Amino acid sequence: MLQKIQPGTIFKENLQKLPSIEGVQRIDLLDGAGKVVASIENQPGKQGSLAVYQYLKQAFGKLDANAAEHGLAVFGEHTLDARNRPGAHPNIDRLLEVAAGEAPLEIEVIPAA
């Protein structure tokens, strides 16, 4: 397991502490039945979320309530914005849901071809 970072309040600074996403095509999130419920592609506008979810996989192994709470801290100021504007940040909304008791999800990192 990867050692956890100590997140600060600014997402951009936290992002610099996370492992590189070079070589990652996307991340799939799977429910308990193994069905893909969401994907995060390695493309502009989603790379921050991709980095956070890859880090959560490496640090926690899966997306459970503990990982979700830590991920919310890593997203820094964006977490407050997501709480105030549901739907604006779907990858943070997912963390909020799991932290609030939704079923844990498996995180599958899909390498680039």
Summary of the structure (lengths in Angstrom):
residues: 113
radius of gyration: 12.8
end to end distance: 24.7
largest distance: 38.0
contacts: 326
relative contact order: 0.23
helix: 42%
strand: 19%
